[in-house]
Amino acid sequence: MPRNVVHENSVEFYRERAEAPKAFARRIRTLRNAVTRELATRALRDVAREIGMSPTGLSKFSGGAAPYVPTVGKLWNWYLLHTHRKGSAPRQIQPDEETALEAFRTLVPGLSPETQERLFLHVADQLRAAYAADGITVPAWLAADEQEPSG
C-alpha cells in the first residue's frame, strides 16, 4: 500500500486530539472496529503488514490500547484505502454519516469545522442527485445525511 497517501504527516491528528477530543475518540473507535472486523477473517501479521504496523502494536490496539498519533495516520490511511486489495474483489466500506464526514474532512484540511460540514452537506446533495440520475440506490450513510445532518 502506498505510504502516507492520505496524510503526509500527523499534524491534523495532533490538532484533532487536542481541539476535538470527541471526534478523535470516534475516529479511534471507528478504526478499532474496522481492525477487529478485519482480524476476524485474516491473519494478524497480514493485516499489520498491510497497515504498516507491528503485529504486537496492532494486537494491542485491537485490544483497546491507545495508539500513538502517527499510528492513527497509518490506520486511517489503511481504513480509507483498504477497500481494494491486490488479488481480491473490491470490498465496500459501509460508513455511518459521522465516518463519512470524518473521511471528507481529510480532503479539506485547514477549513473550519463549520465550513467543512457545510461543504460536506453540499457534496452529499450532489451525490444523492448523481445516484438518482443513475437509478442507483443511495447508500445508507448518504440517505441518513438527508434526514439528519451531524453536528
Backbone as CSV, one residue per row, in Angstrom:
resi,resn,N_x,N_y,N_z,CA_x,CA_y,CA_z,C_x,C_y,C_z
1,MET,0.849,-1.184,0.000,0.000,0.000,0.000,0.886,1.235,0.000
2,PRO,0.545,2.267,-0.766,1.350,3.478,-0.786,1.450,4.090,0.604
3,ARG,2.634,4.558,0.930,2.891,5.123,2.252,2.338,6.544,2.327
4,ASN,1.608,6.840,3.381,1.109,8.183,3.665,0.380,8.837,2.493
5,VAL,-0.489,8.092,1.873,-1.237,8.611,0.740,-2.184,9.725,1.180
6,VAL,-2.875,9.508,2.269,-3.884,10.472,2.692,-3.286,11.576,3.549
7,HIS,-2.410,11.205,4.472,-1.815,12.193,5.372,-0.309,12.173,5.233
8,GLU,0.257,13.305,4.803,1.705,13.404,4.692,2.345,13.426,6.080
9,ASN,1.635,13.905,7.072,2.129,13.900,8.442,0.946,13.818,9.392
10,SER,1.236,13.828,10.658,0.186,13.616,11.652,-0.315,14.904,12.294
11,VAL,0.038,16.049,11.739,-0.331,17.325,12.343,-1.834,17.433,12.563
12,GLU,-2.618,17.046,11.563,-4.076,17.146,11.701,-4.596,16.279,12.838
13,PHE,-3.989,15.107,13.030,-4.450,14.223,14.106,-4.052,14.768,15.469
14,TYR,-2.859,15.369,15.575,-2.474,16.001,16.841,-3.454,17.128,17.161
15,ARG,-3.788,17.927,16.145,-4.722,19.034,16.344,-6.092,18.508,16.741
16,GLU,-6.551,17.475,16.054,-7.867,16.914,16.368,-7.899,16.380,17.801
17,ARG,-6.834,15.674,18.210,-6.799,15.129,19.566,-6.879,16.245,20.602
18,ALA,-6.201,17.376,20.322,-6.178,18.489,21.270,-7.455,19.329,21.229
19,GLU,-7.967,19.593,20.022,-9.071,20.530,19.872,-10.443,19.886,19.774
20,ALA,-10.486,18.626,19.382,-11.772,17.938,19.211,-11.655,16.512,19.733
21,PRO,-11.469,16.358,21.041,-11.237,15.024,21.597,-12.369,14.029,21.330
22,LYS,-13.611,14.507,21.253,-14.720,13.587,20.966,-14.618,13.048,19.546
23,ALA,-14.286,13.920,18.595,-14.118,13.478,17.203,-12.939,12.513,17.099
24,PHE,-11.864,12.802,17.831,-10.699,11.918,17.819,-11.077,10.551,18.397
25,ALA,-11.835,10.545,19.478,-12.268,9.279,20.091,-13.162,8.495,19.138
26,ARG,-14.045,9.179,18.394,-14.889,8.499,17.396,-14.029,7.878,16.308
27,ARG,-12.998,8.614,15.881,-12.101,8.102,14.851,-11.413,6.829,15.341
28,ILE,-10.929,6.842,16.581,-10.255,5.666,17.146,-11.233,4.501,17.221
29,ARG,-12.458,4.756,17.659,-13.483,3.709,17.751,-13.771,3.117,16.362
30,THR,-13.890,3.970,15.376,-14.133,3.517,14.002,-12.984,2.637,13.517
31,LEU,-11.760,3.086,13.764,-10.589,2.321,13.325,-10.493,0.989,14.060
32,ARG,-10.744,1.013,15.361,-10.662,-0.225,16.142,-11.714,-1.231,15.660
33,ASN,-12.912,-0.759,15.374,-13.965,-1.649,14.864,-13.570,-2.240,13.517
34,ALA,-12.990,-1.417,12.638,-12.575,-1.907,11.318,-11.464,-2.949,11.457
35,VAL,-10.516,-2.694,12.333,-9.425,-3.650,12.557,-9.976,-4.949,13.125
36,THR,-10.866,-4.849,14.078,-11.462,-6.040,14.692,-12.186,-6.884,13.645
37,ARG,-12.967,-6.222,12.786,-13.658,-6.960,11.708,-12.651,-7.632,10.779
38,GLU,-11.590,-6.927,10.450,-10.590,-7.478,9.539,-9.870,-8.665,10.170
39,LEU,-9.558,-8.554,11.452,-8.843,-9.633,12.138,-9.708,-10.872,12.327
40,ALA,-11.013,-10.722,12.195,-11.904,-11.880,12.309,-11.757,-12.807,11.103
41,THR,-11.237,-12.283,9.990,-11.147,-13.095,8.775,-9.734,-13.223,8.210
42,ARG,-8.784,-12.498,8.789,-7.422,-12.511,8.250,-6.404,-12.642,9.371
43,ALA,-5.209,-13.046,9.014,-4.129,-13.214,9.983,-3.614,-11.860,10.472
44,LEU,-3.318,-11.796,11.745,-2.808,-10.578,12.378,-1.593,-10.034,11.631
45,ARG,-0.630,-10.901,11.323,0.596,-10.457,10.635,0.287,-9.846,9.271
46,ASP,-0.654,-10.426,8.553,-1.008,-9.905,7.231,-1.641,-8.521,7.330
47,VAL,-2.551,-8.360,8.274,-3.215,-7.067,8.450,-2.209,-6.027,8.935
48,ALA,-1.366,-6.400,9.880,-0.351,-5.479,10.399,0.582,-5.021,9.278
49,ARG,1.007,-5.940,8.442,1.884,-5.605,7.319,1.175,-4.635,6.372
50,GLU,-0.085,-4.898,6.088,-0.858,-4.039,5.190,-0.976,-2.617,5.740
51,ILE,-1.132,-2.500,7.050,-1.284,-1.184,7.690,0.055,-0.486,7.836
52,GLY,1.122,-1.278,8.018,2.441,-0.700,8.266,2.769,-0.639,9.746
53,MET,2.189,-1.571,10.504,2.395,-1.649,11.955,3.032,-2.979,12.297
54,SER,3.528,-3.069,13.524,3.996,-4.359,14.007,2.780,-5.183,14.423
55,PRO,2.881,-6.504,14.339,1.768,-7.333,14.824,1.465,-7.075,16.300
56,THR,2.492,-6.854,17.105,2.279,-6.581,18.530,1.504,-5.287,18.719
57,GLY,1.894,-4.248,17.991,1.199,-2.971,18.094,-0.250,-3.073,17.667
58,LEU,-0.499,-3.817,16.580,-1.872,-3.985,16.107,-2.695,-4.790,17.105
59,SER,-2.088,-5.819,17.684,-2.780,-6.624,18.685,-3.160,-5.777,19.897
60,LYS,-2.230,-4.953,20.341,-2.514,-4.074,21.489,-3.616,-3.075,21.143
61,PHE,-3.543,-2.492,19.932,-4.572,-1.539,19.520,-5.939,-2.207,19.466
62,SER,-6.013,-3.381,18.854,-7.312,-4.059,18.748,-7.831,-4.468,20.114
63,GLY,-6.924,-4.644,21.071,-7.315,-4.996,22.433,-7.700,-3.812,23.294
64,GLY,-7.585,-2.587,22.741,-8.034,-1.419,23.487,-6.974,-0.407,23.849
65,ALA,-5.703,-0.677,23.529,-4.637,0.268,23.863,-4.766,1.535,23.018
66,ALA,-4.397,2.652,23.615,-4.423,3.928,22.893,-3.231,3.978,21.937
67,PRO,-3.475,4.309,20.670,-2.380,4.347,19.700,-1.617,5.672,19.756
68,TYR,-0.365,5.640,19.324,0.379,6.878,19.124,-0.269,7.613,17.952
69,VAL,-0.178,8.936,17.952,-0.818,9.710,16.891,-0.297,9.335,15.502
70,PRO,1.018,9.141,15.295,1.452,8.717,13.953,0.829,7.375,13.526
71,THR,0.564,6.515,14.495,-0.087,5.238,14.197,-1.516,5.458,13.732
72,VAL,-2.180,6.467,14.280,-3.539,6.795,13.835,-3.509,7.142,12.345
73,GLY,-2.473,7.855,11.912,-2.339,8.178,10.490,-2.228,6.933,9.637
74,LYS,-1.435,5.968,10.074,-1.303,4.712,9.333,-2.627,3.963,9.286
75,LEU,-3.292,3.894,10.426,-4.584,3.201,10.490,-5.621,3.891,9.610
76,TRP,-5.637,5.218,9.639,-6.622,5.968,8.848,-6.366,5.771,7.360
77,ASN,-5.089,5.842,6.953,-4.756,5.583,5.543,-5.270,4.210,5.137
78,TRP,-4.981,3.218,5.946,-5.421,1.849,5.657,-6.943,1.787,5.577
79,TYR,-7.599,2.386,6.536,-9.061,2.347,6.583,-9.666,2.940,5.310
80,LEU,-9.134,4.064,4.871,-9.687,4.712,3.691,-9.333,3.984,2.398
81,LEU,-8.221,3.278,2.379,-7.728,2.688,1.138,-7.875,1.174,1.038
82,HIS,-8.278,0.499,2.092,-8.239,-0.973,2.076,-9.434,-1.635,1.382
83,THR,-10.299,-0.841,0.773,-11.437,-1.463,0.106,-11.012,-2.254,-1.127
84,HIS,-9.855,-1.949,-1.676,-9.350,-2.694,-2.838,-8.022,-3.321,-2.453
85,ARG,-7.997,-4.634,-2.502,-6.789,-5.358,-2.129,-6.333,-6.188,-3.309
86,LYS,-5.051,-6.211,-3.513,-4.482,-6.980,-4.626,-4.961,-8.428,-4.559
87,GLY,-5.466,-8.913,-5.675,-5.864,-10.310,-5.745,-7.229,-10.615,-5.157
88,SER,-8.001,-9.614,-4.812,-9.328,-9.902,-4.275,-10.340,-8.933,-4.878
89,ALA,-11.576,-9.279,-4.741,-12.643,-8.403,-5.229,-12.712,-7.165,-4.345
90,PRO,-13.115,-6.037,-4.896,-13.260,-4.833,-4.076,-14.226,-5.071,-2.921
91,ARG,-13.865,-4.538,-1.769,-14.755,-4.620,-0.614,-15.326,-3.230,-0.384
92,GLN,-16.553,-3.184,0.003,-17.203,-1.906,0.231,-17.275,-1.609,1.721
93,ILE,-16.765,-0.451,2.098,-16.931,0.017,3.472,-18.297,0.686,3.516
94,GLN,-19.097,0.362,4.498,-20.393,0.993,4.670,-20.300,1.926,5.873
95,PRO,-19.805,3.140,5.651,-19.619,4.044,6.788,-20.940,4.595,7.293
96,ASP,-20.917,5.042,8.539,-22.050,5.813,9.018,-21.786,7.267,8.622
97,GLU,-22.718,8.133,8.904,-22.572,9.525,8.473,-21.370,10.199,9.122
98,GLU,-21.143,9.939,10.411,-20.001,10.548,11.097,-18.686,10.150,10.445
99,THR,-18.553,8.868,10.109,-17.330,8.381,9.484,-17.148,9.014,8.111
100,ALA,-18.236,9.140,7.357,-18.158,9.774,6.038,-17.713,11.228,6.173
101,LEU,-18.252,11.927,7.149,-17.849,13.319,7.370,-16.377,13.388,7.762
102,GLU,-15.927,12.504,8.636,-14.522,12.500,9.038,-13.610,12.189,7.854
103,ALA,-14.005,11.253,7.015,-13.223,10.942,5.814,-13.187,12.167,4.897
104,PHE,-14.312,12.827,4.742,-14.381,14.023,3.893,-13.459,15.110,4.429
105,ARG,-13.400,15.262,5.748,-12.555,16.301,6.352,-11.087,16.133,5.959
106,THR,-10.663,14.888,5.680,-9.265,14.677,5.277,-8.983,15.293,3.910
107,LEU,-10.025,15.528,3.130,-9.851,16.127,1.807,-9.794,17.646,1.851
108,VAL,-10.230,18.242,2.959,-10.311,19.702,3.053,-9.666,20.209,4.346
109,PRO,-8.401,19.842,4.594,-7.758,20.289,5.830,-7.591,21.808,5.837
110,GLY,-7.607,22.372,7.009,-7.404,23.809,7.143,-8.680,24.620,7.165
111,LEU,-9.759,24.091,6.578,-11.032,24.801,6.640,-11.635,24.614,8.025
112,SER,-12.411,25.574,8.447,-13.043,25.453,9.763,-14.003,24.265,9.759
113,PRO,-14.256,23.666,10.939,-15.216,22.562,11.001,-16.586,22.942,10.443
114,GLU,-17.009,24.189,10.667,-18.300,24.632,10.159,-18.305,24.654,8.632
115,THR,-17.229,25.176,8.037,-17.118,25.226,6.579,-17.028,23.817,6.012
116,GLN,-16.261,22.945,6.676,-16.152,21.561,6.223,-17.515,20.891,6.201
117,GLU,-18.302,21.075,7.259,-19.615,20.432,7.304,-20.553,21.006,6.254
118,ARG,-20.530,22.320,6.065,-21.383,22.938,5.041,-21.009,22.404,3.657
119,LEU,-19.720,22.295,3.378,-19.259,21.767,2.100,-19.646,20.301,1.949
120,PHE,-19.502,19.522,3.031,-19.895,18.109,3.022,-21.376,17.958,2.682
121,LEU,-22.222,18.771,3.290,-23.662,18.691,3.026,-23.967,19.016,1.566
122,HIS,-23.238,19.984,1.009,-23.418,20.319,-0.405,-22.993,19.139,-1.293
123,VAL,-21.842,18.554,-0.991,-21.360,17.399,-1.762,-22.341,16.234,-1.616
124,ALA,-22.859,16.022,-0.404,-23.833,14.944,-0.185,-25.073,15.148,-1.050
125,ASP,-25.543,16.395,-1.164,-26.687,16.686,-2.040,-26.364,16.310,-3.483
126,GLN,-25.171,16.659,-3.935,-24.753,16.342,-5.305,-24.642,14.835,-5.514
127,LEU,-24.142,14.118,-4.505,-24.041,12.657,-4.603,-25.423,12.013,-4.693
128,ARG,-26.360,12.473,-3.868,-27.724,11.931,-3.933,-28.326,12.148,-5.321
129,ALA,-28.099,13.328,-5.880,-28.615,13.623,-7.220,-27.966,12.698,-8.257
130,ALA,-26.675,12.437,-8.110,-25.977,11.550,-9.049,-26.505,10.125,-8.954
131,TYR,-26.725,9.637,-7.732,-27.298,8.289,-7.563,-28.688,8.220,-8.191
132,ALA,-29.501,9.249,-7.957,-30.854,9.272,-8.514,-30.806,9.296,-10.045
133,ALA,-29.911,10.107,-10.613,-29.792,10.210,-12.069,-29.383,8.879,-12.699
134,ASP,-28.552,8.110,-11.971,-28.112,6.811,-12.493,-29.045,5.678,-12.077
135,GLY,-30.094,6.004,-11.319,-31.047,4.987,-10.906,-30.477,3.980,-9.918
136,ILE,-29.545,4.424,-9.097,-28.879,3.552,-8.119,-29.372,3.909,-6.727
137,THR,-29.560,2.904,-5.891,-29.981,3.131,-4.513,-28.911,3.925,-3.772
138,VAL,-29.336,4.925,-3.051,-28.427,5.767,-2.272,-27.883,4.957,-1.094
139,PRO,-26.561,4.986,-0.855,-26.013,4.266,0.303,-26.634,4.765,1.608
140,ALA,-26.673,3.891,2.595,-27.335,4.207,3.868,-26.785,5.476,4.512
141,TRP,-25.449,5.657,4.508,-24.886,6.843,5.161,-25.335,8.115,4.471
142,LEU,-25.533,8.058,3.162,-25.947,9.223,2.405,-27.440,9.493,2.598
143,ALA,-28.223,8.431,2.712,-29.649,8.584,2.996,-29.849,9.139,4.395
144,ALA,-29.019,8.696,5.352,-29.107,9.182,6.729,-28.794,10.677,6.776
145,ASP,-27.809,11.111,5.973,-27.429,12.525,5.932,-28.585,13.394,5.475
146,GLU,-29.383,12.875,4.550,-30.521,13.611,4.013,-31.537,13.919,5.109
147,GLN,-31.660,12.999,6.049,-32.669,13.148,7.090,-32.174,13.941,8.288
148,GLU,-30.888,13.793,8.632,-30.427,14.336,9.908,-28.947,14.689,9.831
149,PRO,-28.594,15.958,9.476,-27.192,16.327,9.412,-26.513,16.238,10.769
150,SER,-25.225,15.849,10.750,-24.485,15.740,12.018,-23.967,17.100,12.428
151,GLY,-23.558,17.190,13.701,-23.088,18.471,14.197,-21.848,18.319,14.881
